[in-house]
Amino acid sequence: MTTAKDDDVERARVLLRDLRASIDNIDAAIVYMLAERFRCTEEVSRLKATHKLPPADPTREAQQIARLRWLAEDAHFNPDFTEKYLSFIISHVIRHHEAVAAGDESADLVARRT
């Protein structure tokens, strides 16, 4: 015979399973979105290198940070976390722009399909 406590624990297990499945789906979507984002930034790297434009664009970066902070607040999400995430991405992309400008052919951010 099951008790009310046993039923509660089983309901919690089912909820955890469902929540984890949702998290797994979201994580997969994030990976695919990041891959697409970096495909775009690779093209930006090539354009900047070809036209000898600077790797960093502080005005654009500040606009993006402000925009994503606003989006985070609108989504009731932590804007500080969002800014740290974007700053990490931006710093990685700038290093990539610098590598491409220096002629580093191995600097691809996205794995090439063969």
Secondary structure, 3 states (H helix, E strand, C coil): CCCHHHHHHHHHHHHHHHHHHHHHHHHHHHHHHHHHHHHHHHHHHHHHHHCCCCCCCHHHHHHHHHHHHHHHHHCCCCHHHHHHHHHHHHHHHHHHHHHHHCCCCCCCCCCCCC
